[in-house]
Amino acid sequence: MPRSQMALPSLKNITWVTTDCYGTLIDWEKGIIDACKKEAAKDGFSFDEGPFLARFMEVQAEIMAGSYELYAEVLRRTIVKVAGELGWEVEPSRAQFLPNSVAYWLPFREANAAMDRLGKKYEIGIISNIDDKLLGVSRRHLRTELDLVVTAQQVRSYKPDPVHFKECARRIGGKKGWLHIGCDYTTDIAPVLKMNVPVIWVNRHGEKLEGRKAPSATVKNFREAAKKLGAS
């Protein structure tokens, strides 16, 4: 084990498990791509998925780093800018198609079953860079009852700002007995490690650490995360 790695705590010492939502439970990358391809096809426009998605995530992060606004507005502003860079003109009034598409972003195949198993062993929460309304839309696809929800709208900020996680610790009465699961190293893994809270990285794309601090555990999907926590 690398010296910088925080070990997973004994399972009997974990009472709370929180998870990120988009990218961890819900396949938002496919949701974004499918919605944008469908809209672009109306104009006879097409794009290369890989570079498009990479640029989308960059622009979204830049907008999130500015003054707080609802995630629906972040999505609208992001698609207007990214589409414009590609030569696809999306008027701001038309950009609502992307927030509307959140209703069709589906969970990863393993997510609901794994969440159900976790929910039988632990108190469960979601910590997400989203607004309450859109998370409510996504929760129609997530069947496990939640004990805690912290959204960007509630704390008026976006991860990697640690305020999401500080608010979670406040609500559950401290950091003891808490473990987090996330898919994005920058937004979820790094800030949680800084708080000395154990964290499982759902590394779906096989990213390398490249000198970054190691999480408590790294897995390929959410089912493996649940298995690490004795919920298989």
Phi, psi and omega in degrees: 000128177302144182302329184279353184279134174272122183292153172294137178289163172302137185301329181291345179267357180264128175243329181244133171235121175249157180218149167291161182257300190274116185102335179259309178258320185246135182279078183288332179298313177296320180299315180295311181300312183299316181294318182288323177295319180296318180290319181295326181298333178297333179259006183069026183253143176224163181212162178278121189301314184301301179298324179299310183295319179299316180291323178302313182294324177296310182295319179301316180297321178297316181293319179297331182285348179274202179298142184297136169213159182305148182298329176303320179289323175302314179299315181298312182295322181295313184291325177300315182290311183295317178299317179301321179296332181271355183087015176254115185277114175242112178292146179307323181292336180273341188293351179298343180303329184285310172303324178298330184288344181304329179299340183250005175281120189258155176293155169298153187307323186271351194296310186294317180296318180293320177297319178301317181293320177297320182295340178279342183252331190226163164287137190239139176217161174242134176238112193220145173280071186210169172262163187299320182296313182291325176296323176301321177297314181292329182293345174295337179265351183249116192268344185286135177291136183255144178262347184203139173222126173236120180246165176300324180297320181295325183255359178053047180196165178241140169303144017276004170308129188285002186299327174306310187286327176293322178294321177299312180300321179298316184289327183267000174087029177120180185269347184294134177078013184248137174227142181244150176236132179208164182252339184255120184299314186293314187277332187240312187290307184301309182295328179289319177300322179297334178272002182060038175253132180296145186214139175254127181266115173273091188266075186295333184260006177065039178295151174269149178291322177048055174087352178284157180296136183285141173287177179295326178202153177236132181227168183267337182205176186288330177299319179294324178297315179298322179297320177301332183262018176072021182243067182239000000 
